[in-house]
Amino acid sequence: MDPFRIQDYMTEPPIVVIYAHPAPRRSRVNRPLAEALAALPHVEVRELYRLYVDYDIDVVAEQRLLSTAETVVLQFPVRWYSVPALLKLWLDEVLESGWAFGPGGTALRGKSMLAVISTGGHADAYGPDGVHGHPIADFLLPLEQTALLCGMTWLPPVVLHDADNADSDAVALHIEHVARHLPALPLPQETQQWTRAEVAGEDAS
Ligand SMILES: Cc1cc2nc3c(=O)[nH]c(=O)nc-3n(C[C@H](O)[C@H](O)[C@H](O)COP(=O)(O)O)c2cc1C
């Protein structure tokens, strides 16, 4: 993809968000975030629990989309210190040997992976003296190593702690924060301004 051709972003979104929430209708944080990201012109959101209610993942379609992406975002609420079940299945099935890793497995090499997560636990609870005993980064280690094994760059994760108590201001700030953490793309200036205005919920005109 030519990074200076805006037309390419229309057909091949460079940022693919793999969004997994087992109970999206009860989501305070991840659902509005996924909706805001889906409105960005260079982002495609794959809502796994809507696409694959039967857990029958279309591996070919997922791989085809990932091939066009430059950054893969994994967006999910933490469940028992890990990813929701369908995201685990997605990783198991889509990141195949010979495609994502192993002999001939170079499809994701040079791309980036970004985890955008929410936790019920407060930030203090994810410290050495906290109830969870370890920093949140420790619980993300399997994802980080997965990215590295596939030749990807692991970007610093974006975490919203204490998500169950997030009010609408906190959710709006989180959305803005995530949008700012998405890798900068060499888009034309007008498009960048429009994107920021869109994220802030302002009138783009
Ligand atoms: C089954 C289950 C397991 C959970 N496990 C954790 C956990 O291990 N650590 C944590 O901090 N929060 C945990 N939570 C809290 C969720 O992460 C939190 O409710 C979610 O991030 C809020 O985001 P949402 O508003 O998009 O649903 C768990 C919640 C459920 C329902």
The ligand as a Gaussian input file, in Angstrom:
#p B3LYP/6-31G(d) Opt

LIG

0 1
 C      -16.484000     -13.075000      34.115000
 C      -15.736000     -11.798000      34.390000
 C      -14.385000     -11.857000      34.678000
 C      -13.686000     -10.693000      34.979000
 N      -12.352000     -10.773000      35.263000
 C      -11.671000      -9.661000      35.580000
 C      -10.276000      -9.733000      35.899000
 O       -9.651000     -10.786000      35.877000
 N       -9.650000      -8.574000      36.226000
 C      -10.305000      -7.364000      36.269000
 O       -9.672000      -6.349000      36.606000
 N      -11.615000      -7.269000      35.926000
 C      -12.305000      -8.380000      35.595000
 N      -13.631000      -8.288000      35.232000
 C      -14.256000      -6.944000      35.120000
 C      -14.301000      -6.501000      33.662000
 O      -13.003000      -6.432000      33.104000
 C      -14.974000      -5.129000      33.536000
 O      -16.308000      -5.285000      33.965000
 C      -14.932000      -4.597000      32.117000
 O      -13.605000      -4.297000      31.759000
 C      -15.777000      -3.344000      31.952000
 O      -15.826000      -2.999000      30.578000
 P      -17.230000      -2.882000      29.807000
 O      -17.954000      -1.713000      30.416000
 O      -16.926000      -2.649000      28.380000
 O      -17.981000      -4.166000      30.022000
 C      -14.343000      -9.441000      34.958000
 C      -15.717000      -9.387000      34.651000
 C      -16.410000     -10.550000      34.364000
 C      -17.878000     -10.473000      34.048000

